């Protein structure tokens, strides 16, 4: 599974390799928000939340209901200090995919944001 390969490289701080695979699959599947979500995650983890947020927002137009993409937008907004936007996107994850693992994670993160 390509997603697992990218995830593996992210976890092992092989950001360049993960980014390379993410971009390659974006070319093949431009409407799939997962690969943009991975790229945004990589860029965010490298400290560039503004670029990550911009990329994720653009991908959101292509794949507006993708819970993984929505979750990455929320994480990026939260990391940049914008808890109001993070809350909006955590709620969107829950709304779009209420029984998913993504929604369960969004509920946990939303509660943290609301308590802060």
C-alpha positions as CSV (number, residue, x, y, z in Angstrom):
1,X,0.0,0.0,0.0
2,X,1.5,3.3,-1.1
3,X,0.0,5.2,1.9
4,X,1.8,2.8,4.3
5,X,5.1,3.4,2.4
6,X,4.8,7.1,2.7
7,X,3.7,6.8,6.4
8,X,6.7,4.6,7.1
9,X,9.1,7.2,5.7
10,X,7.4,10.0,7.7
11,X,7.8,8.0,10.9
12,X,11.4,7.3,10.2
13,X,12.2,10.9,9.4
14,X,12.8,10.1,5.7
15,X,10.9,13.2,4.7
16,X,12.6,13.5,1.3
17,X,11.6,10.0,0.3
18,X,8.1,10.4,1.6
19,X,7.7,13.6,-0.3
20,X,9.0,12.1,-3.4
21,X,6.5,9.2,-3.3
22,X,3.7,11.6,-2.3
23,X,4.3,13.8,-5.4
24,X,4.7,10.8,-7.7
25,X,1.3,9.5,-6.7
26,X,-0.3,13.0,-6.9
27,X,0.6,13.0,-10.5
28,X,-1.1,9.7,-11.0
29,X,-4.1,10.4,-8.9
30,X,-4.6,14.2,-8.8
31,X,-8.1,14.0,-7.3
32,X,-7.1,11.8,-4.3
33,X,-6.6,14.1,-1.3
34,X,-4.6,11.4,0.6
35,X,-1.4,12.1,-1.2
36,X,-1.7,15.9,-0.7
37,X,-2.5,15.2,3.0
38,X,0.8,13.3,3.3
39,X,2.6,16.2,1.6
40,X,1.1,18.7,3.9
41,X,2.0,16.6,6.9
42,X,5.6,16.3,5.8
43,X,5.9,20.1,5.2
44,X,4.2,20.8,8.5
45,X,6.6,18.5,10.3
46,X,9.5,20.3,8.7
47,X,8.2,23.5,10.3
48,X,6.5,25.3,7.4
49,X,2.9,25.5,8.6
50,X,2.0,28.3,6.2
51,X,3.0,26.4,3.1
52,X,1.4,23.2,4.5
53,X,-1.8,25.0,5.2
54,X,-1.9,26.5,1.7
55,X,-1.2,23.2,0.0
56,X,-3.9,21.4,2.1
57,X,-6.5,24.1,1.4
58,X,-5.9,23.8,-2.3
59,X,-6.2,20.0,-2.1
60,X,-9.4,20.5,-0.1
61,X,-11.0,22.0,-3.3
62,X,-10.2,18.8,-5.2
63,X,-11.3,16.4,-2.5
64,X,-13.6,18.3,0.0
65,X,-14.8,15.3,2.0
66,X,-11.6,13.3,2.5
67,X,-11.3,12.8,6.3
68,X,-7.6,12.3,6.3
69,X,-7.1,15.5,4.4
70,X,-9.5,17.4,6.7
71,X,-7.6,16.1,9.7
72,X,-4.3,17.3,8.4
73,X,-5.8,20.7,7.8
74,X,-7.0,20.8,11.4
75,X,-3.6,19.6,12.7
76,X,-1.8,22.3,10.7
77,X,-4.2,25.0,11.8
78,X,-3.7,24.0,15.4
79,X,0.0,23.8,15.1
80,X,0.0,27.4,13.7
81,X,-2.1,28.6,16.7
82,X,-5.4,28.9,14.9
83,X,-7.6,26.9,17.2
84,X,-10.8,28.3,15.8
85,X,-10.0,27.0,12.3
86,X,-8.7,23.7,13.7
87,X,-12.0,23.2,15.5
88,X,-14.0,23.8,12.3
89,X,-12.0,21.1,10.5
90,X,-12.1,18.6,13.4
91,X,-15.9,19.0,13.3
92,X,-15.8,18.5,9.5
93,X,-13.9,15.2,9.9
94,X,-16.5,14.0,12.4
95,X,-19.4,15.1,10.1
96,X,-17.9,13.5,6.9
97,X,-16.8,10.2,8.4
98,X,-18.5,9.8,11.8
99,X,-17.7,6.1,12.4
100,X,-14.1,6.2,11.2
101,X,-10.8,6.1,13.1
102,X,-10.2,9.6,11.7
103,X,-13.4,10.9,13.4
104,X,-12.3,9.2,16.7
105,X,-9.0,11.1,16.5
106,X,-10.7,14.3,15.6
107,X,-13.0,14.0,18.6
108,X,-9.9,13.6,20.9
109,X,-8.2,16.6,19.3
110,X,-11.3,18.7,19.3
111,X,-11.7,18.2,23.1
112,X,-8.1,19.2,23.6
113,X,-8.6,22.4,21.6
114,X,-11.8,23.2,23.4
115,X,-10.2,22.8,26.8
116,X,-7.2,25.1,26.0
